[in-house]
Structure formats: structure tokens, C-alpha cells
Amino acid sequence: MSTDQVMENEEFQKYWLTHANTNAVFEWLRAQKPRFGVWSGKSEEIETVLIERHEPLINLGLALYATDLSDETSLSLFRNNDRTIKKAALSGDISGFLHSWVERHGILDEILDSFDAELLKYLLSNESIPDDLLVSLYKREKLFNSLTDEQWLTAIAFTTSNPRISTLLDELPWDGFEYFRYCEVFTAGWKLFETLPVNEKSAAVLSHLGENLVPDKSNDMDVFATIKRWKVEGNDESDGLINSYVKCRYVLAKLIGCGAWAVKDRFREAIGTEFESLKDSDDLALRLSYYRRFRAHEPEELRKLFEKDNDKFLNVALYNTNLYMNEAIRDELNKCCQDYEDPYHASSHLESFDAQVKRLTKEHPEWFPDFEGEITFDEVEDPLLRANKRLEHLQQQTKILSQKLIGSESENQPTLIDDMKTEIDNMRSDLSESNQQLSEQLSKVIFWGGWMGVVIILLLLSLIFG
């Protein structure tokens, strides 16, 4: 009998959890994490069974991977004399209805009163931390109001690696207030650029925060004025992005020309006259922000910008996904890497370019129609995204087939048709995983698949009967 079968029976489940090897229980706990709520039914009994084993590894698994734990269990883990378990308790699920257990039972007060930086770091870098705590920290309200300037800046620095500040919503919620509350973390974070004192320490923290923070500013924020605030007289820009003030202005410029949506697929690319003006700015930081996000229409655009800023252009443009979508633009970017004369002969731009191409070939095979390697669609976990990519690749194959058929007979035709059949079968498999989420996309696939089938048949008949 497998572990899964055993765990379906409540009596067997409790017995197994009581006597199973600690490593097996830890792995079972880790396997539960993707689910919403580990426990079903008598959760407190299961928690009690595991806590009473007094096994450090099991306690670690509970702290890190269990969701919807009772306050009693959470507090028991945090009060553990083992500091590793204590930190794990602050790293696991600390969310809660209205308030988390770290708020309800004064844990946050204790940590802030003693300013235990190590514990505070685990708490503030936890993705499940309630939004209102992050907002209160950024606004220096409530419990965070008692922190010294140095402590406040340190606490802000702990949030720069929190995945929450860089996470877009999957879809726009129906409740406008819910959307506002979700985005308040972002807007409060960007407001710090207006309130923190202008110095090296603040610039270092804010530059890291801005790198990860979703670009979504409040309506009353004057971005250009805020950028100017971080333009320090006599500041040497020769080090480019290494300089904290340049970095600070660079991340702030992300707010110029960006869409105001913090939702996947609604987050628009950089557009507008203000954004276009960045490429002619006297401020290196603003030019770099443009290079990182612009979409080139002609290869000459890249060459002109490269000749202006050389390696500084390449350092950010190489990571601009927009520059890999078109073959001619992509080739020009490659030529710029080849043409750069590194005075120290240590340039790795070509290696970076190749690494980007390798990554994007897997993520966007439709951009590389001549790619001869294996297209690993299965590496894309999201079934909707995977189906979209298969469809885009199928459409590209159809174009190639049409050109072959119209031009002349080709021995590659059977292979192309077989590839298309395989892609259609794979796409059906992908679509079946997404259920209702993909209903609309499925309709599009059926429609376009039928249309392409008709076109292919007509082309074949035309070729056969002349």
C-alpha cells in the first residue's frame, strides 16, 4: 500500500504519522505545500500527534510547510528553544484572517522591542506576511513608528527580497478595493523614494527595493521630481550602475511610461513621449532605463544607441527581452557585442547574449523559426502558457509549410506536416489540464486550427491539380 493510500484513512494516517521515519514525515509535509491548507478534517489532532513526537526535523517541516496551523501549534514552534525552528516558524505560513498569529500574540512586538534583526529578517522576507504589515512598515506607522531611523532603514532592507513585492496578480479582481489594497504595497514602497533621506545608505536600500518592486506608483507622485531628488551634485557617474545614486534613479525611471496594471498580461510595455525622451537624457540612469525596456523597429536604432554608450548600453540591453523577438534586431545586438572593444579584454557580452538566446528559445520558440534543437515546451509549467506557445509555434510552422507548398515540392513537407500533427496532439493534452481556465483559449484553438486545416487542404489541392 502506498503512502497516499495509507493517508486516505484517518486512523492509518494518525498511526503512520506517529510511527513513520522522521525523514518520511518531513518529505510528506513538504509535499503538502502546494495545496491550499495542509490539513483537512481533524487538523488539530494531526498537529498534536506531530508536535508530541518532539522531533526537530518534524517540527522544522511543520514550521516551513504546514498551512492553516492553529495558533497554539504556531506559538509552540516559535517558542522552541531551537533557534532554527524559531526562524522557520517565521518563514512558514504566517497569514491569517484579519491578523496573523505574530500580531495576535505579540510576537512582532517582542521582535521589534528587542530589535532582533535576525528574526525580523525572516519575518519581513516571508511572502505570506500580511499586506498591512508591509504597508505599515513602509509608512512607518503603528508598531514601526517606534523604530529609530537606522532600524527603520534596516527593516525596509529586509523586504527587498520578499517575493510579494514583485508578484503580479493572475487576474484583475472584481472588487476594486481589493485591487487597491493589493497594490498599496507597491505604491507605499515607491513613496519611500520621496521620504527617505538622500544619502548613500538610503540609495543602496532603495535601489535594491526598486529592482524588485512592481512599477505601480500613486497618482500624486511626481516621478521626474523624485528622480531629481536623487541627483546629487558632484556625484561621479563613471561607475555606471555600480553607483548607488545612479541605481536609485535607474529603478525610479521604471515608473516612466509603464502601465498602471499590476496584473499579468495587462502590464503594458513602456510607451509614450516621456519614455521616448529618456534615450536623449543627459542622465545616464534614465538612458539605461530606456535601453532596458525599449522596443526597436530597425537595427539602426540599436547601433546608434550602442555607439553612444558602448558597454553601458550592452550591460542592460542584453537583458531587454524585446530585442530578441525579431531576427534582424537580434542579429544587430549580437554584432554590437562582437564590435565592442573591451580595453581590459574581459568582456562577457557575447556569452550573455548566447545565454539569453538559449533561455528565450525555450520560452519563446516562435521567435526562432530556424531553431534546429528540441523545443522543450514541457518545461513551461503553466498549461495555459504552454498551450499558447504550442499554438504560436504551430502557426509559425504553418507559414513555413505554406511557403514550401507555394514555391515548389519539397521533401521536407511530410516532416513539417507530421510536426504539425504532433504539436496539435500535444496542444490538446495541454489544454485538457487547464479545464475551465482554458475554455476561451480552447475556442480560439479550435477556430484557428480549423481555419488553418482548410487553408492547408486548399494549398495541397492546388499543388496537386495545378
Disulfide bonds with the S-S distance in Angstrom:
none
